[in-house]
Amino acid sequence: MSSYAGEGSKLGRIINSFEEGFIALLLGLMTLVTFANVVLRYVFNSSLIWGQEVVLILFAWLVLFGIAFAFKITAHLGVDALTNMLPRRGQRIMALLSAAACLIYGLLLMKGAWDYFAPFAGLPPTEGRVLPTGFDTGARNNSFYMTDQVPMLEWLRWLEAITLNKGFPEDQWEHWEKLPRFIPYAMLPVAVAMMLYRMVQATVRIVQGKQDSLIVSHEAEEEVAAVAATHGEEQK
């Protein structure tokens, strides 16, 4: 028993549409770039030198964003052989404990994702090994790191003033030759934030009795088995 997260509210429908549209966009762009590269290589003896790196970035985005989407539709796999042996109350308790563990892990992952991304965007990472105790304003600015082959998009040049050249006089400003790494890395905190949002929603649904667990239901498998058994009896 599970429900589609956030279907009822207008905000929920907007988020749902954004997630589905963004995942479809990523898949479409990956297919388009790969197809274009194949045509250029075998027909025109050329290639998009940045094509493979762009596809890798898009695939990483798809995986990270897909984790949150899987929480939304209860599609994560899990082993429930032991929990299914428990009574209904025991299963509910185990589901809540699992949700609590996922939330703790998600919070730790959020800190790690931010701390990894922040220096590449010229932002301060958090202090503290486990729990954030503040921001390290003296951390090194790593916004000068660039991707290997992806060309710089001119309409993103305004980011140089607030990242790469932050704190420097304009006559000393530098410019990116390639796309800065913090742009693909930005998916880390965004995806983890979406994941936490979906974890909280799933936990609330478990508390309300609208969802049994965080992993995929076996109802579909049972239905397929029942149909197969019925079909077998009809053939006899």
C-alpha positions as CSV (number, residue, x, y, z in Angstrom):
1,M,0.0,0.0,0.0
2,S,1.6,3.2,-1.1
3,S,0.6,6.6,-2.6
4,Y,2.1,8.9,-5.1
5,A,3.8,11.6,-3.0
6,G,2.3,15.1,-3.0
7,E,-0.4,14.5,-5.6
8,G,-3.1,16.4,-3.6
9,S,-1.6,19.9,-3.3
10,K,-0.8,22.3,-6.1
11,L,2.9,22.5,-5.0
12,G,3.1,18.7,-5.0
13,R,1.7,18.5,-8.6
14,I,4.2,21.2,-9.7
15,I,7.1,19.2,-8.1
16,N,5.9,16.0,-9.6
17,S,5.7,17.5,-13.1
18,F,9.1,19.1,-12.7
19,E,10.7,15.8,-11.6
20,E,9.1,13.8,-14.4
21,G,9.9,16.4,-17.0
22,F,13.5,16.8,-15.8
23,I,14.2,13.1,-16.0
24,A,12.6,12.9,-19.4
25,L,14.8,15.9,-20.5
26,L,18.0,14.2,-19.2
27,L,17.2,11.0,-21.1
28,G,16.3,12.9,-24.2
29,L,19.5,14.9,-24.1
30,M,21.7,11.8,-23.5
31,T,20.1,10.1,-26.5
32,L,20.4,13.2,-28.7
33,V,24.1,13.8,-27.9
34,T,25.0,10.1,-28.3
35,F,23.1,9.8,-31.6
36,A,24.6,13.0,-33.0
37,N,28.1,11.7,-32.1
38,V,27.5,8.4,-33.8
39,V,26.3,10.1,-37.0
40,L,29.2,12.5,-37.0
41,R,31.7,9.7,-36.4
42,Y,30.5,7.2,-39.0
43,V,29.1,9.6,-41.6
44,F,31.3,12.7,-41.5
45,N,34.4,11.2,-39.8
46,S,34.1,13.8,-37.0
47,S,32.8,14.0,-33.5
48,L,31.7,16.2,-30.7
49,I,34.8,16.3,-28.5
50,W,32.8,17.2,-25.5
51,G,30.0,14.7,-26.2
52,Q,31.2,11.8,-24.0
53,E,31.8,14.1,-21.0
54,V,28.4,15.7,-21.4
55,V,26.7,12.3,-21.5
56,L,28.6,11.2,-18.4
57,I,27.4,14.4,-16.6
58,L,23.8,13.9,-17.7
59,F,23.9,10.2,-16.6
60,A,25.3,11.2,-13.2
61,W,22.5,13.7,-12.8
62,L,19.9,11.1,-13.9
63,V,21.2,8.6,-11.3
64,L,21.2,11.2,-8.5
65,F,17.8,12.7,-9.3
66,G,16.4,9.2,-9.9
67,I,17.2,8.2,-6.3
68,A,14.8,10.8,-5.0
69,F,12.2,9.9,-7.7
70,A,12.4,6.2,-6.6
71,F,11.6,7.2,-3.0
72,K,8.6,9.1,-4.4
73,I,7.1,6.1,-6.2
74,T,8.4,3.5,-3.7
75,A,10.6,1.8,-6.2
76,H,13.8,1.1,-4.1
77,L,14.6,-2.5,-3.8
78,G,15.0,-4.1,-0.4
79,V,15.0,-7.5,1.5
80,D,11.9,-8.1,3.5
81,A,12.1,-11.8,4.1
82,L,12.5,-11.3,7.8
83,T,10.1,-8.4,8.3
84,N,7.3,-10.3,6.5
85,M,7.5,-12.9,9.2
86,L,6.7,-10.3,11.9
87,P,3.1,-9.4,12.9
88,R,1.6,-6.3,11.4
89,R,2.6,-4.2,14.4
90,G,6.2,-5.4,14.2
91,Q,6.4,-4.6,10.4
92,R,5.2,-1.1,11.1
93,I,7.8,-0.6,13.8
94,M,10.6,-1.9,11.5
95,A,9.3,0.4,8.8
96,L,9.6,3.4,11.1
97,L,13.0,2.4,12.3
98,S,14.1,2.0,8.7
99,A,12.7,5.4,7.8
100,A,14.5,7.0,10.8
101,A,17.8,5.4,9.7
102,C,17.3,6.7,6.1
103,L,16.6,10.2,7.4
104,I,19.8,10.2,9.5
105,Y,21.8,8.9,6.6
106,G,20.2,11.5,4.3
107,L,21.1,14.3,6.7
108,L,24.7,13.1,6.8
109,L,24.7,12.8,3.0
110,M,23.4,16.4,2.7
111,K,26.3,17.7,4.8
112,G,28.8,15.7,2.7
113,A,27.2,16.8,-0.6
114,W,27.3,20.4,0.4
115,D,30.9,20.2,1.7
116,Y,32.1,18.7,-1.5
117,F,30.2,21.1,-3.8
118,A,30.6,24.4,-1.9
119,P,34.4,25.0,-2.5
120,F,33.9,24.5,-6.3
121,A,31.3,27.3,-6.2
122,G,33.3,29.6,-4.0
123,L,31.0,28.9,-1.0
124,P,32.0,28.0,2.5
125,P,31.7,24.3,3.5
126,T,30.4,23.4,6.9
127,E,32.6,22.7,9.9
128,G,32.4,19.6,12.1
129,R,33.1,16.0,11.2
130,V,29.6,14.7,11.6
131,L,27.2,17.5,12.6
132,P,27.6,21.0,11.1
133,T,28.9,23.4,13.7
134,G,29.2,26.4,11.5
135,F,30.8,27.5,8.1
136,D,34.4,27.5,7.3
137,T,34.8,30.9,5.7
138,G,38.5,30.4,5.3
139,A,38.2,27.4,3.1
140,R,40.0,27.5,-0.3
141,N,38.1,28.7,-3.3
142,N,38.2,25.9,-5.9
143,S,36.0,27.6,-8.5
144,F,38.9,27.7,-10.9
145,Y,38.5,24.0,-11.6
146,M,36.9,23.3,-15.0
147,T,35.6,20.3,-16.9
148,D,37.9,18.6,-19.3
149,Q,36.2,19.3,-22.7
150,V,32.8,20.9,-22.2
151,P,32.9,24.5,-23.6
152,M,32.0,27.5,-21.5
153,L,28.5,28.8,-22.1
154,E,28.7,32.6,-22.6
155,W,25.3,33.3,-20.9
156,L,26.8,31.9,-17.7
157,R,29.7,34.4,-17.6
158,W,28.0,36.4,-14.9
159,L,28.9,33.6,-12.5
160,E,32.5,34.5,-12.7
161,A,32.0,37.6,-10.7
162,I,30.5,35.8,-7.7
163,T,32.6,32.6,-7.8
164,L,35.9,32.7,-9.7
165,N,36.7,36.4,-9.1
166,K,34.9,37.0,-5.8
167,G,36.9,39.4,-3.7
168,F,39.3,40.5,-6.5
169,P,39.4,43.9,-8.3
170,E,37.9,43.8,-11.8
171,D,41.3,44.4,-13.5
172,Q,42.5,41.1,-12.0
173,W,39.6,39.0,-13.1
174,E,40.2,35.7,-14.7
175,H,37.9,33.8,-17.1
176,W,36.9,30.2,-17.5
177,E,38.0,28.5,-20.7
178,K,35.8,25.5,-20.1
179,L,32.6,25.0,-18.1
180,P,33.3,25.2,-14.4
181,R,33.0,22.0,-12.4
182,F,30.6,23.4,-9.9
183,I,27.8,23.5,-12.4
184,P,27.7,19.7,-12.9
185,Y,28.5,19.2,-9.2
186,A,25.5,21.4,-8.2
187,M,23.3,18.3,-8.7
188,L,24.8,16.8,-5.6
189,P,23.2,19.0,-3.0
190,V,20.0,19.5,-5.2
191,A,19.5,15.7,-5.5
192,V,20.2,15.0,-1.9
193,A,17.8,17.8,-0.8
194,M,15.1,16.2,-3.0
195,M,15.9,12.8,-1.6
196,L,15.5,14.2,2.0
197,Y,12.2,15.8,1.0
198,R,10.9,12.5,-0.4
199,M,12.2,10.6,2.7
200,V,10.3,12.9,5.0
201,Q,7.1,12.5,2.8
202,A,7.5,8.7,2.9
203,T,8.0,8.7,6.7
204,V,4.9,10.8,7.2
205,R,2.9,8.3,5.0
206,I,4.2,5.4,7.1
207,V,3.1,7.2,10.3
208,Q,-0.3,7.9,8.8
209,G,-0.7,4.2,7.7
210,K,-0.8,5.2,4.0
211,Q,2.4,3.3,3.2
212,D,3.9,0.0,4.5
213,S,7.6,0.5,3.9
214,L,10.3,2.4,2.0
215,I,10.9,-0.4,-0.5
216,V,9.0,-1.7,-3.5
217,S,5.8,-3.6,-2.8
218,H,5.4,-7.2,-3.8
219,E,1.8,-6.8,-4.7
220,A,2.6,-6.7,-8.4
221,E,4.6,-10.0,-8.1
222,E,1.7,-11.6,-6.3
223,E,-0.8,-10.4,-9.0
224,V,1.4,-11.8,-11.8
225,A,1.7,-15.1,-9.9
226,A,-2.1,-15.3,-9.5
227,V,-2.7,-14.5,-13.2
228,A,-0.2,-17.2,-14.2
229,A,-1.8,-19.7,-11.9
230,T,-5.2,-19.0,-13.3
231,H,-4.0,-19.2,-16.8
232,G,-2.4,-22.6,-16.1
233,E,-5.6,-23.9,-14.7
234,E,-7.5,-22.8,-17.7
235,Q,-5.1,-24.6,-20.0
236,K,-5.7,-27.8,-18.0
